Amino acid sequence: MRSLVICLVLAASCCLSRAGVILDNGAPVMWAHATGQLTDLPITDGVLTPDPWHYLHRMSFYRLLIAATDPYMSSMGPGENQSPIWGLPLQLGWMLTSGRLADPTGLTVCGSQGGDTADMCISPNSWWGCVNYFNSVLPFLSAVKQGFMGEGVMVQMQSPAGVEGFCTNYDSCKAAYPDAMNNWDSFFQGLKDATTSPLPDNEKKDAILGLYWKAQTSSTAAASACHEKLNSYSGVEKAFANSWLNAGEYVAAAHFQSNLELASQFMSPLPGRILREDDVPPNIPDLTTEENHSLYIFSWMKSIDNFLGGTLANMWRKAMCSVTTRESGREMLRQLLFNPEYATSSFLSIVTSMSTSCG
């Protein structure tokens, strides 16, 4: 029955539209099938042994993380689902429904939609799945180490046959990627510190978001180990992947609050399938106007940054120097992505002016 439900959910999500499916009944895709109990994950000799190459296990990491950290997120705003961590499971769900967790080499059916077992498989050959490994396994291991999952919990990730080169426990990840693990440790410690901080909520919120995005961007930087896997994709998909990484720098510097509502809005125009060699953004017939526009904006930001020798991204980071300018930056990104009338030249001139005023 469980396998049948999974198949039906995936089939329905794929038939809704060509656009990438971000939400499933108001939550990340397959959220209801991910476990909210730590002990539901595989256990061997008292050690948790989840399989990070199984979609539901990765989604379970996020469900457990959000549940464990929500009590520390009161400064994020009123109501539920305000945690910035929501952006990560939403992103993973989009990768699944758009086919980006499948094996791009075609040598295996891992991640294909030909059967329920294959559907839940995340291919180690997938660049997207590889990058996400660093933004799922690393924060989960750090949270466990920092005591968010209870005292004395030990985790050893499974390494399926043929999967090599990935750290599988806290110590090995700390040794291989010290910056990323240190930053995730700082984020989780910062959540604890915020509960006793005398700062007003808006400043605590900005500080927490700063720690969160520093951790996430350092995880993405660690994922440079995935670079060779990009060679299995079309040139158009590779260009999109690189511009997607570049866009992440702007979102991070603006301390975007990637809660459930806002993150799903920003991800909704992401392309709902892997891009082919003959695709010419922003004129891809079977993609929506919104998807084509987002591809154009991502590409524009990356090309301008390349043309300026990386100075656009540097100017943006410099401009995001205060709580106020970061608020303005978030609105500028929203206009850029969702308002076709918002001129890219306006964005460039405003960033230049803001970076100068920041000193």
N, C-alpha and C positions, 0 to 999 in steps of 0.2 A: 504494500500500500504506500509506504514512504517513497519508494522509487517511482511509483505511478504519479504521486503528487508532484514530485520534482519534475518529471517529464512534462506534465500538463502545465506547470507554471512556466517552464522555459518555452514551451511551444506557444503559449499564449503571449508571452512577452515578445517573442520574435514576430508574431503576426500582427501586433497592435499597430506598428508603423515601421518604416525604414529607420526612423530616428532611434538613437540609442536609448534603451530603457533605463531610467535612473531609479524610479521608485516602483515598489511592489506593495500595493495597499498602504501607501504612505510611508513606507520604510525601505531601506536598501533591499535590493533583490535577494530573495531567499532568507531574509532576516528571521522570519518566523521559524525557519528550519535550523538556524544556528543555535547552539546551546547557550543557555544563560547560567549553566551550572558547571563549575570547573571540573567536578568529578565525572561529568559526562564525557569528557575527553578520554582517550585511551590512557591507561595507567599500567606500568610495568614495574614490579617490585617497589611500589610506593612513589615512583617517578612518573610525572605526566609525560606522555610520549605522543603528542599530536603529530599529524601529518600535514605540514605546511603546503604540500602540493595537492591537497584536497580543498576545494573551494569552501565547503562548509566549515572546515577547521579554521581557515583564515578568517572567515566571517565571524566565527565564534570568538576569535581573539578580540575582534573589535567590540562585539557585544559584551564580552566580559570586561574589557577596558572601560567602556562607557559606563557600565553599571558600577564599577569599582571607583571611578573618579567623579561621578555626578555629585556626590555629597560635597565635593570641594569646588564646585563650579557655580556657586550662588552669585558670584560677582559677574557672571556672564550675562545675566539678565533674568527677568521674570519668566515663569512658565517652564515647560519641559523642553528637552531636546536642544539645549543651548550650547552644549559642549562642542568645541572646535574639532574634536575627534570624529564627528559625524562625517566629515568630508572624506575620510579614508574608506569606510565601508561603501559609501555611495560610489566612489571611484572604482572600487573593486567590482561592484555590481555592473557598472557601465562597461568595464573591461570584459566581463563575462558575456553580456548580452550583445556586445558589438563584435564578438568573436576574437578578441585580442588576447585571450588566455589560451587559445588553441595553438597547436604545433604549427608554426608557419612553414616548416620544411615539408610538411605533408607526409613525413615518414611514419608517423603514428596517428591514431585517432584521438589522442589525448586532447580534451577540450572541445572536440567536435560535438555536434548535436545529433549523433546517430544512436545514442544509447545512454541510459541514465548514469552508468558508471563512468563512461568517457566524458559526459557532460560536466561532471564534478571534478574532473582532473584538470589541474593547472600544469601546462607543459613547461618543463625546464628549458625548452628551446624558445619559449616566448619571451621577447624582450620586455613586454609589459608585465608579464607575470614575474619576471626576474626583478624588475625595478620595485614592484609591489612587495616582494619578499622583504626588502629592506625597510619598507614602511609598514610592515605588519609584524614580522617576527622580532625585529629589534625593539620596538616599543613594548611589545608584550613581555619579552624577557626582562626588560628594564623595570616594568611595572611589578613583575613578580619579585625581582630583586629588592625593590623598594618597599615591599610588604603590602602592596595593594590587593593581592590575592590571598592574603593570610600568611601566617608564620610558617616557616619551614617548608614552603612549597618548592619543589625542584622540577625543572623542565628539561627534557632532552628531545629536541625535534627529530622526527624520523628523516632518514635520507633514503628514499626509494632507490632501487637499482638504477644505475646510470646517472644519478644526480650527484655531482661533485662540485666542490669549490664554494659551498655555502656553510657559514658558521651555524652551529646547531644548538648551542647553549650559551648562557650568559658569558662565561669566561672566554669561550672561543670567539664570540662576537666582540667582546671588549678588547681582546688581543688584536683582532683583525681590523676593527673599525673603532678605535678609541674615541675619536671626536664624536661620532654619531651616538655611541653608547653613553658617553659623558653628558652629552646634551639632552638625551632622553632622561637620564638620571636627574639632571638639573630641573627638567620640566616637572617630573613627578614630585621632586622635593619642593619645588616652587609652589605646587598645588597645596602641599601641607603647610608651608610657611604662610600662604595667603590667608588661611583660616584665622591666624592671630595677628595679621598685619593691620596697623592703624590707618593705612591708606584708604581713601574713598574708593568705592567700587569701580568707578571708571578707570582709575589708575591701576587698580589691581587687575582688572580685566585686560588692560593694555599690556601689563607686565606678563601676565599668564600667556597671552597670545604671542608675545615676543619670544618667550621661552619655547612655546609649542612650535612656532614656525622655524626657529633656529634648529630645533631637533629634527623636524621633518626635512628641511633643506639639507641638513648634514647626512641624513639617511639617503636622500636622493643623490648626494655627492658620492656616497659610498657605493651607490649602484652603478658607478662608472665601470664596475667589474662586468656589467651586462653588455657593454658597448658592442662587442663582436656579434651579439645575437641580432643586432639591427640589420646585418647583411642578408638576413633571410626575408626581408620585406622589400616591397617596391620602393623606388626612389621617392615617390610621393608620400608614402607612409613614413619613410625615414625622415623626410623633411617635416612632416607633421609632428612626429615624436620629438624631434629636436626643438621645434617651436613650442610644443607643449611644455617641455622642460624650461625653456626660456620664460614662458608666461608665468610659471610657478615662482620665479624670482620676484616678479612684480607683486603677485598676490601675497607672498611672504613678507616683503618689505612693508606693505600696507597693513600688516597684522589683520588680514581678513578673518572675520569671525565665521568660520566654516561650520555653522550649526546646520541642523537638518534642513531647515527652510531655505536659507541663503545658499548653501552648498548645492542643493538640488537645482535651484534656479540657475546658478552659474554653470552647472554641468549639463543642463538640458540641451544646449545647442552643440554638444560634442558629436562628432560623426558616428553614426550608428553602425558602421561597418569598417573593415580594414580598407584603406585606400589602395586603388590599383594603379598600375603604371600609366594607364590611359586617362586617369582622372585629372581634370584641370580645374582646381579651385580658383575662383569661387563660382564656377559654372559646371557643377556636377549634377546632371539631370535628376538622378534618383535620390539626391539628398535635399533636405528642406532648405528654404531660404535662410533660416536661422543657422543651420549647420554650415552652409556655404559662407555665410557672413563671418562666423567664428573662425573658420579656416583662413579666411582672408585676413582677419585681424591678427591671429596668431602669426601668420606668415609675415605680415607687415612689420610687426614688432621685432621679429627675429631678423628680418632683412635690414631694417633700419639700424638695429643694434650692431649687426655685422658691418654695415657700411660706415658706421661711426666708430668702429674699432672697439665696441663694447661700452662706449660712453653713455648710450641711452640708459642702459640698465644701471650704470654707475650713478648717473644723474638722478634716476628715480630713487635709488637707495638713499642718496644724499638728501633728496627732497623729503623723504619720509622720516623727518628728524624729530617730530613731536606728535603728541596725541591728536592735535588739531590737524596737522598736515596729513596724518595717516587717515583720518576721517575723510578728508577731501580726496585723498588718493583712492579710497575704496569707491567713492562716488564716481570718480573719473573712470575707473575700470568698468563700473557698471554701465556708464554711458557708452564707453567704447565698444562693449560687447553687445549691448542690446539696442542701442539707438543708431540706426544706419545714417542718420542725419548728422551725427556727431563727427566732426571733421578730424581726421588723424593729424592734420596740421595744427589744430587747436590743442590736441593732446601734447604734441611736441613742444609748442611754445609755452604752455602752462608748466610742463615739467622743467623746462629750462629756467623759467622765472622762479619756481618754487625752490629749485636746488640752489640758486643764487642767494635767495633770501635766507636760506638755512645756514649760509656761511660755510 
